[in-house]
């Protein structure tokens, strides 16, 4: 219930942006940034956090590798995050989709 209540402000902001008669690119950008901050705050209050593992060792419990790429980084290090993952408190809600460094030949 608390999380749903936090999301109401996000919905209100999105509806206000869509209701504007002649929005400028700048006002849409500013509104989007404010709305994102509201959403991030709602996530934080509810124990929802991002998994953004660039530069970390690959962890199959938190990451889903979709490919291996040539890189100067150590083998099995996350080189690129294609989609952030999320934790709900300490439980993986969605693993991060990543590309990892290949072992050097």
N, C-alpha and C positions, 0 to 999 in steps of 0.2 A: 504494500500500500504506500509506503514511504517513497519507494522508487517511482511508482506511478505518479505520485504527487510532484516529484521533482521534474518529471518529464512534461508536465503541463506547461511550465514556463517555456520549454523548448518549442512545444507545439504552438503556443501563443505567438512566439517570435516568428516562426515560420509563416503563420497565417497573416501576421502584420506585414511581412515582406511581400507576400503575394497580393495583399489588398492595396498596396501602393499604386496609384494611378500611373505615374510616369517615373519609375525608379531609374536612377542613374547607375552606371556600372560601379561607381565608388560607393554609393549608398547600399547597393546589394552586397558588395564585398564587406563593408563595415558590419552590416546586419548579419551576414553569414559568420563573421569572426565572433561576434557577440553570442550568436546562437551556439556555435561550437564551444565557446567557453562555458555556457550554461550546461551543455550536454556533458562536457568533461567534469564539471563540478558535480552533476548528478551521479555520474559514474563513480567518482571518488567517494562520495558520501555513502554509496551502496557497496563499496568494496570491490568495484570493477576496475581493473588496471590493465594497461597495455603490456604486451610482450613485443619489444622492438629490439631484437638481438644482434644488430649489426656489429661485427667484430668479435662476437662471443663464439665459444666452441658450440658446435651443433649438439643439441639435446633432444633426442627423439621423444621425450616426454612433453616438451614444450614447443617443438618445431616440427614442421613437415617439409622435408627437402623435396623440391620438384626437379632440381637438376644440379649438376656439378659443373663448375666453370674453372678455366685456367685463371690463376691469381697468384700474386706475389705473397699473399697471406699464407699462414700455416694451413696444412691440410685439415679439412673438416671444420673450418672456421666459416661462420656466416658472412657472406660477401654482400648479398643483397636481400632485402626484405620486400617481397612482392605484396604481402598483405599482413598487417600487424595481427598478432594474436591477442587474446584476452584471458585474464585470470579473474575468477570470481573468488575473492579472498585468496586462498592458495590453490584452488582447483582450476585446471585448464578448462576454459569454456570453449575456446577455439585456438588451435595451435597456429603459430606464425608460419606463413608460407615463405620459404626461403630458398636461396641458391647458395651452395657451399663451395669452398675451394677444393679443387681436385688435389690429390697427392701429386707431388712433383715426380716426374719420371727420371 
